[in-house]
Amino acid sequence: MAPVFETDGIVDAGGSRVVGKNHIRLCVVHPEISGGPCSAIAFQQGEHFNRIEQGIPFDICYTLEENEWNGVRSLQLNVKDIRFAD
């Protein structure tokens, strides 16, 4: 089993979008941690997209995985759950 991590208070870095019928391709950052944005995929989480797009901070649980697309390999977060503070 892959370890599951949790990060609180992340926000959309721009460029997040719905893919397929109900998945979200995310580009996220944490406002208090330096570094570039992280790529993520959230399967079956499309209902959260409007709030994410509005810039509302949220918490995620995720695993790390290697993604290969068009011959390019990169790390991405595989989001298992999304939670908003309210």
DRENDO-1510 file (C-alpha; in Angstrom, 1 decimal, always signed):
<recs>
REC; n; res; u; v; w
REC; 1; MET; +0.0; +0.0; +0.0 .
REC; 2; ALA; +1.2; +3.5; -0.8 .
REC; 3; PRO; +1.3; +6.0; +2.1 .
REC; 4; VAL; -1.5; +8.6; +2.2 .
REC; 5; PHE; -0.5; +12.2; +2.9 .
REC; 6; GLU; -2.7; +15.1; +4.0 .
REC; 7; THR; -2.1; +18.8; +3.3 .
REC; 8; ASP; -4.4; +21.6; +4.6 .
REC; 9; GLY; -5.0; +25.0; +3.2 .
REC; 10; ILE; -4.0; +24.6; -0.5 .
REC; 11; VAL; -5.5; +26.7; -3.3 .
REC; 12; ASP; -5.9; +26.5; -7.0 .
REC; 13; ALA; -2.8; +27.9; -8.8 .
REC; 14; GLY; -4.8; +28.5; -12.0 .
REC; 15; GLY; -5.3; +26.0; -14.8 .
REC; 16; SER; -7.3; +23.5; -12.9 .
REC; 17; ARG; -10.1; +22.0; -15.0 .
REC; 18; VAL; -12.7; +19.3; -15.2 .
REC; 19; VAL; -11.6; +16.3; -17.3 .
REC; 20; GLY; -13.7; +13.4; -18.5 .
REC; 21; LYS; -17.1; +13.3; -16.9 .
REC; 22; ASN; -16.3; +14.0; -13.2 .
REC; 23; HIS; -12.6; +14.2; -12.7 .
REC; 24; ILE; -10.5; +17.3; -11.9 .
REC; 25; ARG; -7.0; +18.0; -13.2 .
REC; 26; LEU; -5.5; +20.3; -10.5 .
REC; 27; CYS; -2.6; +22.7; -10.3 .
REC; 28; VAL; -2.3; +23.6; -6.6 .
REC; 29; VAL; -0.1; +25.6; -4.3 .
REC; 30; HIS; +0.2; +26.2; -0.6 .
REC; 31; PRO; +0.3; +29.9; +0.2 .
REC; 32; GLU; +2.8; +29.4; +3.0 .
REC; 33; ILE; +5.2; +27.0; +1.3 .
REC; 34; SER; +7.7; +28.1; -1.3 .
REC; 35; GLY; +8.1; +26.2; -4.5 .
REC; 36; GLY; +6.2; +25.8; -7.7 .
REC; 37; PRO; +2.7; +24.5; -8.2 .
REC; 38; CYS; +1.9; +20.7; -7.9 .
REC; 39; SER; +0.0; +18.8; -10.5 .
REC; 40; ALA; -2.7; +16.5; -9.2 .
REC; 41; ILE; -5.6; +14.4; -10.4 .
REC; 42; ALA; -8.9; +14.0; -8.4 .
REC; 43; PHE; -11.0; +11.2; -9.8 .
REC; 44; GLN; -14.8; +11.4; -9.2 .
REC; 45; GLN; -14.4; +14.7; -7.4 .
REC; 46; GLY; -15.9; +17.0; -10.0 .
REC; 47; GLU; -18.5; +18.4; -7.6 .
REC; 48; HIS; -15.8; +20.4; -5.9 .
REC; 49; PHE; -14.6; +22.2; -9.0 .
REC; 50; ASN; -16.6; +25.4; -8.7 .
REC; 51; ARG; -15.3; +26.1; -5.1 .
REC; 52; ILE; -11.8; +25.2; -6.1 .
REC; 53; GLU; -12.0; +27.6; -9.1 .
REC; 54; GLN; -13.2; +30.4; -6.8 .
REC; 55; GLY; -9.9; +30.2; -4.9 .
REC; 56; ILE; -11.4; +28.8; -1.7 .
REC; 57; PRO; -8.7; +27.0; +0.4 .
REC; 58; PHE; -9.2; +23.3; +0.8 .
REC; 59; ASP; -7.6; +20.2; +2.4 .
REC; 60; ILE; -6.6; +17.1; +0.5 .
REC; 61; CYS; -5.6; +13.5; +1.2 .
REC; 62; TYR; -3.4; +12.0; -1.5 .
REC; 63; THR; -0.9; +9.5; -2.6 .
REC; 64; LEU; +2.2; +10.3; -4.8 .
REC; 65; GLU; +2.5; +8.6; -8.2 .
REC; 66; GLU; +4.5; +8.8; -11.3 .
REC; 67; ASN; +2.5; +10.0; -14.3 .
REC; 68; GLU; +3.6; +9.5; -17.9 .
REC; 69; TRP; +2.0; +11.6; -20.7 .
REC; 70; ASN; +3.3; +11.9; -24.2 .
REC; 71; GLY; +6.6; +10.3; -23.2 .
REC; 72; VAL; +7.2; +12.8; -20.3 .
REC; 73; ARG; +7.3; +11.4; -16.8 .
REC; 74; SER; +6.5; +13.5; -13.7 .
REC; 75; LEU; +5.2; +13.2; -10.2 .
REC; 76; GLN; +1.6; +14.0; -9.4 .
REC; 77; LEU; -0.7; +13.9; -6.5 .
REC; 78; ASN; -3.5; +11.4; -6.7 .
REC; 79; VAL; -6.2; +13.0; -4.6 .
REC; 80; LYS; -8.3; +10.6; -2.6 .
REC; 81; ASP; -10.5; +13.2; -0.8 .
REC; 82; ILE; -11.2; +16.9; -0.8 .
REC; 83; ARG; -12.5; +18.8; +2.2 .
REC; 84; PHE; -13.5; +22.5; +2.7 .
REC; 85; ALA; -13.3; +24.2; +6.1 .
REC; 86; ASP; -17.0; +25.0; +6.3 .
</recs>
